Amino acid sequence: MTYLIIGGGPAGLAAAKAFKQAGLSFELAERHGDIGGQWLYGSASSAVYASTHLISSKGTTAFSDYPMPEDWPAYPRHDQVQEYLRGFMRHFGLLPHIRLNTEVKQLTRDGSLWRADFGDGSTHEYRGVVIANGHLSDPSIPSIPGTFSGELFHSKLYKTPDVFEGKRVLIVGAGNTGCDIVVDAVHRAKSVAWSLRGGNHFTPKFVAGRPADAGNHNRRFVLPRRLRSIVHEFALRLLVGPPERFGLPKPKHRLYDRTPIVNSLVLQHVGQGDVAVRKPIARFDGATVHFADGKAEDFDLVLLATGYRTTFPFLDPALLNWRDPAPHLYLNIFPPDDNGLYVCGLLEGAGIGWPGRMLQAELIAAYIAARAKPAGAAFRHKIEAYCAGPRPKDAGEHGIFVDFLEYKRVVAKAISALR
C-alpha cells in the first residue's frame, strides 16, 4: 500500500528520498506546477521576494549527500536554491513519484487508511501520510484599531522594491523578512520607518571572511544551550554591538531561544540614519499612524512583516494533537495516535537546515519499518508520554522552535535505536 507525501519543498523532497531508499511505496502531491515549495518564486504559496537569499550558509543548509556547487556564493539567491532543489530531485530519481498540479483538498481517516480528496475531484486511499507542505502560507495579520487610507499589505505579497518608489514607508516586524525589506525600501522610498514590538539578536553573515554559522556544526562537544548563548552573545556584542546602541529594543531572550537576525545591512542603515525606529502601532487614523509612545506620523504605505500562522486547512486539527498555536508532536513529527500520520519540516531553529529535515524524514521511515518490532513499541511509548505532557517552555512563540544542535543529535540517536 502506498504512502502520500504532501508538498514538494525541501521537507517533502527529503521525505521522498528517505522513503525511496527505505523501499516504501509512495507518491508526492505538489499543488503547483513545479517543486520547490517556498523557493518557487511567484507561486501563490511562496513568500520569497526578489532579493531573498539563504540566511544560513550553503554548507549548513544543503543536504549532506548533495552539496551546493563550489562556485556558488556562500548565501545563494532564491533562484539558485530553486535550481538546487530541482537538481536534488533529478539526482535521486524522485520525479517519477511526484504528481504536480495536484492539491490535497481534504484528508480524512477511513478505517485503517487515509482518504485524500484532490482538487481535480479524484480520491485515493493511502496507508499513511507525511504532511510536508510547510508553515509559511497563512499570513498572521495583527489587529490594529482604526483604518489606514494608504496601501496596507502583508510581506507575503511583497516581491520587488519598486512598490516603495518615492513613498513614505513603514515596515512592521523585526524578523529576518522585515529586516530584508527595510534594506530594500531604503534604496527606493522617500522615507523609511521601522516599527518593532520587541528586540532580537543580530548576527553577521561573515566573520573573518567565512560564513558565521560554519563553526556551529559537526562538533563532538556541544555546550548546553544557555551556556552556548551566553558565550556567543558576548562575542556578538564585540563583533556587532548591542542592538540598543542602534536605538533598537534590547532582547529579552537568549540568543538560541529564538531565530536570530542574520543581517548586518539593516543595522548599518539604522546607524547612518536611513531608517527611523518606531514603537509598536497603537492605531490608524487615515494616513496617520499613531505609535505606542504617543508619536504620530503620516505614511503612504505600511507593510506588515508579521509572520505566519501554522495551519493545515485540509485536516482536522485534532488529529495532530493541536494546542495553539501549533500541533503538539513528539520531535515535531509524531502525533499521539499510531495512525500513520506524520509531519516533516514543522520546526524553527537557526541552523537546522535541510539536513535537519532529512533526519526527520529518515526517522519517519525508520519508525515505519520498526513499527511492529520491540524497538518500535518502545519508541511509541515515548511518543505517547511526550504528547500527553505540556509543551516545552522553550518551544518559542510559535510552539515549534528547537535547539538545532541538540535536536539533530536526539533525532539521529532515535534513528539508530529504531534500526
C-alpha positions in Angstrom: 0.0 0.0 0.0 1.2 3.5 -0.9 2.1 6.4 1.4 1.2 10.0 0.5 3.7 12.9 0.9 2.1 16.3 0.8 4.3 19.1 -0.5 7.3 19.4 -2.9 9.5 21.7 -0.9 12.7 20.7 0.9 10.9 18.7 3.6 8.7 16.9 1.0 11.7 16.0 -1.2 13.6 14.8 1.9 10.7 12.5 2.8 10.6 11.3 -0.8 14.3 10.4 -0.8 14.1 8.7 2.6 11.0 6.6 1.6 12.6 5.6 -1.7 15.8 4.5 0.0 13.8 2.6 2.6 11.9 0.8 -0.2 8.5 2.3 0.8 5.9 2.8 -1.9 4.9 6.5 -2.1 3.7 9.4 -4.2 4.3 13.1 -3.6 1.5 15.6 -4.3 2.5 19.1 -5.1 -0.2 21.7 -5.8 2.0 23.9 -8.1 3.4 23.1 -11.5 7.0 22.7 -10.1 8.7 21.6 -7.0 10.4 24.0 -4.6 7.8 25.0 -2.1 8.6 28.4 -0.7 11.5 28.7 -3.1 9.2 28.5 -6.1 9.3 32.3 -6.6 6.0 33.8 -7.8 3.8 30.8 -6.8 0.7 31.5 -4.7 2.1 29.9 -1.6 5.6 31.4 -1.8 6.7 34.2 0.5 10.0 34.6 -1.4 10.8 38.1 -2.8 13.3 39.2 -5.4 16.1 39.9 -3.0 15.8 36.7 -1.0 19.0 34.8 -0.2 19.5 32.0 2.3 20.1 33.2 5.8 22.1 30.1 6.7 25.2 29.3 4.6 25.1 26.8 1.7 27.2 24.4 3.7 24.8 24.4 6.6 21.7 24.4 4.5 22.3 21.8 1.8 21.6 18.2 2.1 24.7 16.4 3.3 24.9 14.0 0.4 24.2 16.6 -2.3 26.3 19.8 -1.7 25.7 23.0 -3.5 28.2 23.9 -6.2 31.6 25.2 -5.0 31.5 28.2 -7.3 28.1 29.4 -5.8 28.2 32.2 -3.2 28.1 31.3 0.5 24.5 32.5 0.7 22.8 31.7 -2.6 19.9 33.6 -4.2 16.4 32.2 -4.3 16.7 31.2 -8.0 19.9 29.2 -7.2 18.1 27.5 -4.4 15.3 26.5 -6.7 17.8 25.2 -9.2 19.5 23.2 -6.4 16.2 21.6 -5.4 15.4 20.6 -9.0 18.9 19.1 -9.2 18.3 17.2 -6.0 15.1 15.8 -7.3 16.8 14.6 -10.5 19.9 13.2 -8.8 17.9 10.9 -6.6 15.3 9.9 -9.2 12.3 11.4 -7.4 10.4 12.9 -10.4 8.5 9.6 -11.3 7.0 9.7 -7.9 5.8 13.3 -8.0 2.3 14.5 -9.1 2.5 18.2 -10.0 -0.6 20.4 -10.1 -2.2 18.1 -7.5 -3.7 19.8 -4.5 -5.0 17.9 -1.4 -8.3 19.5 -0.5 -9.3 17.1 2.3 -7.6 14.4 4.3 -9.7 12.1 6.4 -9.3 8.8 8.3 -11.2 5.9 6.6 -10.9 2.8 8.7 -7.2 1.8 8.8 -6.4 4.0 5.8 -6.2 7.7 4.9 -8.5 9.1 2.2 -7.2 12.1 0.2 -9.6 14.2 -1.9 -7.8 16.1 -4.6 -8.5 19.4 -6.4 -9.3 17.6 -9.6 -12.1 15.7 -8.0 -10.3 12.4 -7.7 -10.0 10.4 -4.4 -7.3 8.0 -3.4 -6.5 5.9 -0.3 -3.2 5.6 1.4 -1.6 3.6 4.1 -0.1 6.7 5.7 0.5 10.4 5.1 3.5 12.7 5.6 2.5 16.3 5.8 5.4 18.3 4.5 3.8 21.4 2.9 5.3 23.9 5.3 4.0 26.5 7.7 4.7 29.8 5.9 1.5 30.1 3.8 -1.1 31.7 6.1 -0.1 35.3 7.0 -0.5 36.5 10.6 -2.3 39.8 10.4 -2.3 41.9 13.6 -5.5 43.5 14.7 -4.8 47.3 14.7 -7.6 49.7 15.6 -8.7 52.3 13.1 -8.4 52.4 9.3 -5.4 53.2 7.2 -6.1 55.1 4.0 -2.8 54.2 2.2 -1.5 50.9 0.9 -1.5 48.2 3.6 -0.4 44.6 2.9 1.5 41.6 4.4 5.0 40.7 3.3 3.6 37.5 1.8 2.6 39.8 -1.2 5.8 41.7 -1.4 8.1 40.8 -4.4 10.0 43.8 -5.7 11.1 47.2 -4.2 9.5 49.3 -6.9 6.4 49.4 -4.8 8.2 51.8 -2.4 9.3 54.3 -5.1 9.0 57.8 -3.7 6.7 56.8 -0.8 6.8 57.3 2.9 7.1 53.7 4.1 6.5 52.0 7.4 7.8 48.4 7.8 6.3 46.5 10.8 8.1 43.4 12.2 11.6 42.5 13.4 12.1 39.1 11.8 14.6 38.3 9.1 12.0 39.1 6.4 11.2 42.5 7.9 14.9 43.4 8.1 15.5 42.4 4.4 12.5 44.5 3.3 13.7 47.5 5.3 17.0 47.3 3.4 15.1 47.0 0.1 13.0 50.0 0.9 15.9 52.3 1.8 17.0 52.5 -1.8 13.6 53.4 -3.3 11.4 55.1 -0.7 11.2 58.8 0.2 11.5 57.8 3.9 11.5 54.5 5.8 10.4 53.9 9.4 10.6 50.6 11.2 8.1 49.6 13.9 9.3 47.0 16.4 7.4 45.1 19.1 10.4 43.5 20.7 14.2 43.0 20.4 16.3 40.4 18.8 19.9 39.4 18.5 21.8 40.3 15.3 24.4 38.0 13.8 26.7 38.8 10.8 26.7 36.6 7.8 30.5 36.6 7.7 33.3 36.5 10.3 36.8 36.8 9.1 35.6 36.3 5.5 33.9 33.0 6.3 30.2 32.1 6.9 29.5 32.9 10.5 27.5 29.7 11.0 30.2 27.3 9.7 31.7 26.8 13.2 28.4 25.8 14.8 28.2 22.3 13.4 30.0 19.0 13.4 31.4 19.4 16.9 31.9 16.5 19.1 31.3 18.5 22.3 28.3 20.8 22.4 27.8 23.3 25.2 24.3 23.4 26.8 22.0 25.9 25.0 22.1 28.5 27.8 25.8 28.5 28.2 26.3 28.5 24.4 24.0 31.5 24.2 25.9 33.4 26.9 29.3 32.8 25.2 28.1 33.7 21.7 26.1 36.8 22.9 29.3 38.1 24.4 31.1 37.6 21.0 28.3 39.3 19.2 28.4 42.4 21.4 32.1 42.7 20.4 31.6 41.9 16.7 28.2 43.7 16.0 27.4 45.7 19.1 24.4 45.6 21.3 21.1 46.3 19.4 20.2 49.0 21.9 23.2 51.0 20.8 21.4 51.4 17.5 18.2 52.5 19.2 16.6 49.1 18.9 14.9 47.3 21.7 17.1 45.1 24.0 16.3 41.4 23.5 14.6 39.8 26.5 15.5 36.3 25.4 18.8 34.3 25.0 20.4 34.1 21.6 19.4 30.5 20.9 15.9 30.8 22.3 14.7 32.3 19.0 15.9 32.5 15.4 18.3 35.5 15.4 18.5 38.1 12.7 21.2 37.4 10.1 21.5 40.8 8.6 24.2 43.4 9.1 23.0 45.8 6.5 19.9 46.8 8.4 22.0 47.9 11.4 24.2 50.0 9.0 21.1 51.8 7.6 19.7 52.4 11.1 23.1 53.6 12.3 23.5 56.1 9.5 20.0 57.5 9.8 18.4 55.9 6.7 15.8 54.2 8.9 13.8 55.7 11.8 13.0 53.2 14.5 9.4 53.4 15.9 7.4 51.8 18.7 4.6 49.4 18.0 1.5 50.8 16.3 -1.3 51.9 18.6 -3.9 52.8 15.9 -4.5 54.0 12.4 -6.3 57.3 11.5 -6.4 57.8 7.7 -2.9 58.3 6.5 -1.7 58.9 10.1 -0.1 56.1 12.2 -0.2 56.6 16.0 2.5 54.7 17.9 2.5 53.3 21.4 4.7 56.2 22.7 2.3 58.8 21.6 4.1 59.8 18.4 2.2 60.1 15.1 3.4 60.2 11.6 1.9 60.1 8.1 2.7 57.3 5.7 1.8 56.2 2.1 2.5 52.5 2.6 2.5 50.1 5.6 4.0 46.7 5.1 3.3 44.0 7.7 6.2 41.6 8.1 4.4 40.0 11.0 5.0 36.3 10.3 2.6 33.4 9.7 0.1 31.1 11.4 0.6 27.4 11.3 -2.5 25.9 9.6 -3.4 22.7 7.7 -6.7 23.5 6.1 -7.2 20.1 4.6 -7.1 18.3 8.0 -9.0 18.2 11.3 -6.5 19.9 13.8 -7.5 17.4 16.5 -5.7 14.6 14.5 -2.4 16.4 15.1 -2.9 16.9 18.9 -3.4 20.6 18.3 -2.6 23.0 21.1 -2.5 26.6 19.9 -0.5 27.9 18.2 0.7 24.6 16.7 0.4 20.8 16.9 2.0 19.2 20.0 4.0 16.4 18.4 6.9 14.3 19.6 10.1 15.7 18.0 7.7 17.9 16.0 6.8 14.8 13.9 4.6 12.2 15.7 1.1 12.8 17.0 0.0 10.6 19.9 -2.2 8.2 17.9 -0.5 5.5 16.0 -2.5 6.1 12.8 0.1 6.5 10.1 0.1 10.3 10.1 3.4 12.2 10.3 4.7 15.8 9.9 8.0 16.7 8.3 9.5 20.2 8.3 7.4 21.7 11.0 10.1 23.3 13.1 12.0 26.6 13.6 15.6 27.0 14.7 18.6 28.7 13.2 21.0 26.3 11.6 18.6 23.3 11.4 18.9 23.5 7.6 17.7 20.7 5.3 19.9 18.1 7.0 17.5 18.5 9.9 14.5 17.9 7.6 16.3 14.8 6.2 16.8 13.4 9.7 13.1 13.9 10.3 12.3 12.0 7.1 14.7 9.2 7.9 13.2 8.9 11.4 9.7 8.5 9.9 10.9 5.8 7.5 12.8 4.1 10.3 9.8 4.1 12.6 7.5 2.7 9.9 10.0 -0.2 9.3 10.3 -0.9 13.1 6.6 -0.3 13.9 5.9 -4.0 14.6 9.2 -4.6 16.4 10.1 -4.1 20.1 12.1 -1.0 19.2 9.1 0.5 17.5 6.9 -0.3 20.5 9.4 1.4 22.9 9.5 4.4 20.6 5.7 4.5 20.6 5.7 4.8 24.4 8.0 7.8 24.2 5.6 9.4 21.6 2.5 8.9 23.8 4.2 10.1 27.0 5.5 13.3 25.4 2.2 14.1 23.7 0.3 13.7 26.9 2.5 16.2 28.7 2.8 20.0 28.4 4.5 21.8 25.5 8.2 22.6 26.5 8.6 26.2 27.7 11.5 26.7 25.2 9.4 25.9 22.1 9.1 29.6 21.2 6.1 31.8 20.5 5.1 29.6 17.5 5.4 26.4 19.5 7.8 24.7 17.1 11.3 26.1 18.0 14.1 23.7 18.6 17.8 24.0 19.5 19.4 23.0 16.3 22.4 21.2 17.7 20.6 19.2 20.4 17.7 18.4 18.1 19.8 16.8 15.4 21.6 14.7 18.0 18.3 13.4 19.5 16.8 12.6 16.2 20.0 10.8 15.0 20.0 8.8 18.2 16.4 7.8 17.7 17.1 6.6 14.2 19.9 4.5 15.4 17.7 2.9 18.1 15.0 2.0 15.6 17.4 0.4 13.1 
